[in-house]
């Protein structure tokens, strides 16, 4: 297991494997260089990449996406596909 590193971007865990990265932008859960979840001004759970799906939660809206393309949007105004 890697040593924790504390600085402008702090990391806990082995950066070549599973670890957490924290900065003023938020917290990222990572597997090597692959981001599995982000918690910042938006929350993204899942990978953002070609042929990958994820859920993005932003102010007043939740998007179910393929990469960055919204497949289903749920908001206070209703839902759209």
For each residue, the residues with C-beta under 8 A, 3 or more apart:
1: 13 14
2: 5 11 13 14 15 16 19
3:
4: 10 11 12
5: 2 10 11
6: 10
7: 10
8: 23 24
9: 21 22 23
10: 4 5 6 7 21 22 23
11: 2 4 5 15 19 20 21 22
12: 4 19 20 22
13: 1 2 17 18 19 20
14: 1 2 17 18 19
15: 2 11 19 21 30 32
16: 2 32
17: 13 14 31 32
18: 13 14 30 31
19: 2 11 12 13 14 15 30
20: 11 12 13 27 28 29 30
21: 9 10 11 15 27 28 30
22: 9 10 11 12 26 27 28
23: 8 9 10 26
24: 8
25: 40
26: 22 23 38 39 40 41
27: 20 21 22 38 39 40
28: 20 21 22 35 37 38 39
29: 20 35 36 37 38
30: 15 18 19 20 21 33 34 35 36
31: 17 18 34 36
32: 15 16 17
33: 30
34: 30 31 47
35: 28 29 30 38 44 47 48
36: 29 30 31 45 46 47
37: 28 29 43 44 45 46
38: 26 27 28 29 35 42 43 44
39: 26 27 28 43
40: 25 26 27 43
41: 26 58
42: 38 56 57 58
43: 37 38 39 40 56 57 58
44: 35 37 38 48 54 55 56 57
45: 36 37 54 55 57
46: 36 37 52 53 54 55
47: 34 35 36 52 53 54
48: 35 44 52 54 65 67 68
49: 52 67
50: 67
51: 66 67
52: 46 47 48 49 66 67
53: 46 47 64 65 66 71
54: 44 45 46 47 48 65 67
55: 44 45 46 62 63 64 65
56: 42 43 44 62 63 65
57: 42 43 44 45 61 62 63
58: 41 42 43 61 62 63
59:
60: 75 76
61: 57 58 73 74 75
62: 55 56 57 58 73 74 75
63: 55 56 57 58 70 71 72 73 74
64: 53 55 70 71 72 73
65: 48 53 54 55 56 68 69 70 71
66: 51 52 53 69 71
67: 48 49 50 51 52 54
68: 48 65
69: 65 66
70: 63 64 65 73
71: 53 63 64 65 66 81
72: 63 64 79 80 81
73: 61 62 63 64 70 79 80 81
74: 61 62 63 78 79
75: 60 61 62 78 79
76: 60
77:
78: 74 75
79: 72 73 74 75
80: 72 73
81: 71 72 73
